[in-house]
Amino acid sequence: MPTVPLDLLHVSALRPAVPLPWPTPRAVALARAVGFVEPVTARPLPGTTPPRYEILAGLKHWLLAQRAELSTVPVQVVEDLSDADARRLVELDADQTRYDPLTEARAIQTEVARGRSIAAVGRAMGLSRTEASHRLRLLRLAPSVQQQVATGALELGKARALVGLSERAQLDLAQRIAWEGLTTRQVEALAKAGKQGHDPARAGTGITPAPPTRDPDLARLETDLAEQLGTPVTIRHGADGRGQLIVDFANLEILEGMLERIGYRP
């Protein structure tokens, strides 16, 4: 079975908008020890040189290889597969590998309770210090809000903004997110208003809502990038294809974590 460099594999555009199945610390440690992961199933992307591939199944193995700092992953290449069959494979893989970030947060909490630093635990899990801190913050959410995070009903970026609000305010704002389809930036604005004494269930966002006809593929890409960088991401582009990739960060610590995540070294 051939092995393929990680950067030649891509998350399928057919994948449902659910959190990525990032691996557990134990899985990362084992992959580093043995030096390989289980195969990924993928199909070639047409017209790419060198050949690039769309991941149909085994996305968690590709993500595990990233966290374990491996350079390649074994790939079972599937040729001549219809889009309908590819979608079924991708959706089945997503359903079988739903990621529960609360499990990761509890694992970090356990290790910190044993005396390890957040930074050290984060490194062992392939997370920056900022990302590990963000995971821990999820444990400060109300139990029912944590359940929404665990099932993928509430995105991580939006959930993080609710930390620090009262339990009632968290529940009200989580309900408003579901009803109105608020963006991460709108949720952050409402949460900020709540922390200043306003009612987040009734406050205005102060932000113009995104157009309802927005490209769903771009929205999914923004979500994936936000999950991987640990901070909100916005993509803007014009009819000619030119555009901007905007990465928001609330403070320099988050910027440091984001730069560490993409491999920047001063």
Phi, psi and omega in degrees: 000130182290154172251147186230136175303143185301325184285356177264001177251145185223146174296136183291139175292346179277351185290135177301155181281072177237158182303149179289145183276069181297144187284163177280161178303322180296319179295320179297314181299318180293317180297322178294321183291317184271340175082014176203167177230172179290161186290156173254143173260129185212162174237150182294144172272127185295145174071027180248136178222119356296164184302134174245161189226146176261123182285124179258325180208154181083025179304324181297332179288321177296317178294323177296318178299324177296310183294328180276001178061038172274158183262337182223168177217141177292140184229129170268110185272129179249122180261157171053049178256131181292156178298326180295316178292321178298318179298319180297318179296314182296316181294322178295317179297318180295321181291326183278344185236034179301131186268131177252099182294340178293326177297318177296319180297319180292325177295319177296315181301319180297315181293322178294321178296336178276000175108357179279152178282157178299321181297318181293318178295318179300316179300318180295333181263000182080022180248149171287166178301320180294316179297317179297320178296319178299320179299315181299324181299333180298333182287353177268000178282157175298147183308318182290330177288321175301322179296322177296322177294315183298324182273354181087001180290334179236122183291152184301314183300322179285321180298319182301326182293338183280343181298132181104344175276160174294161181301319180298316180294322177300313182295318180296317182288323177299321178294320179294324177301315182293319184286319188260352181062043184296147174280166179300320181294321177294319179298318180298322179294318179293319179296320178298319178297320179296321180287345177263008175101000179271165179272110183293342179285341183239345183293152174281155181281335185072010183230134177292125181299151178295146179303139182293341183266017183299143181301118181295332178293321177293321178298319179293320179296319177301317180297315181298316180295320179298321179294319184284326182269342180076024180202152183301142180230137177234135177246126177236139177207155179259182182295335181276000178095343178286152181188196182224145170250113186251122180246116180271146172214141186277335181202175184291335178293319178293320177300317180299315180296321179295316179295322177296321182296325182268007172093010180288134175230123181293000000 
